Amino acid sequence: MTLTAPPGSESSTRLPAPGPGRTRPAWRRALSRLDVRFTPYLFISPFFLLFMLVGLFPILFTAWVSLHDWDLIRGQGDFVGLENYQFVLGTDSFYKALRNTFSIFLLSSVPQVIAAILIAYVLDANLRAKTFWRMGVLVPYIVAPVAVSLIFAKLFADESGLINNLLMGVGLPAVGWHSDALASHAAIASMVNFRWTGYNALIFLAAMQAVPREIYEASIIDGAGRMRRFWSVTVPMLRPTIIFVVITSTIGGLQIFDEPRMFDTGGMGGASRQWMTMTMYLYELGWGPQVSFGRASAVAWLLFLIIVVIGILNFFITRRIASGGGPSAGRR
């Protein structure tokens, strides 16, 4: 719509009428495009800034320290290159710690994921007092790791422990939980499972509740039983969550420290270091009798690289396993 000057006026020039159709200035349009493009990045930038400060910088600084003869008091010393890595890789303690770490990790993470899925499946059923049971599985997670370690260390005591008393009560021989390597790994793994199984169960429970109920109803109509629905509907729909939990369990399991550290009063990983983990070996190099921050940083970076490699392998393996088909409750 336009306005024209009345007849007889000095000018009959048409004037643009204000209204919704009027175009905005070019600078306003450019500002609007920039707002749409960059505003999401501004919202997520605090996380990345904080990560660079407390995450990325310490990792890079640790790599720098590992290349020097670093002292606690004097700070940076001479540049030694890969000498710290050569020293660490040339010791038997490193490989013993690596073996113990992987052993405890496998004994804890694999049963933990399986048990968490089963517990979540039970909690997803039509139970009475659902909130009580769901809160109950999270109680072990909020208990301090040191308290859990001290309690389990008494339960798994070699002579007067509750577990050995029960075994001897039924005629079975006592187990050397602190002398046998595999037994000590199983005892420490039980502490980890006690704390983290309920936490992971709630993650799986949230994923199960996100599964559309129509899929279960269709499988029931097709005649699928409870176990068939679990394996053909629930587990396939949990594939992304399983990948997430496996990766996070790998990262946490390879950095285990509190439970093996508090398993005995010495805190050194046993008389023959039969349950000393990588983080305990790192701690010993950094704060032990012969303090060497450079060697401790070398162990930290080797552990970091191992976690990255194992995490990538876990991701591709679980993704490959999960790539086969979707829910198949109707297949017989």
Salt bridges, closest charged atoms under 4 A:
ASP71 OD2 - ARG74 NE 3.75
ASP124 OD2 - ARG213 NH2 3.89
ASP158 OD1 - HIS178 ND1 3.47
GLU259 OE2 - ARG195 NH1 3.93
GLU284 OE1 - ARG273 NH1 2.69
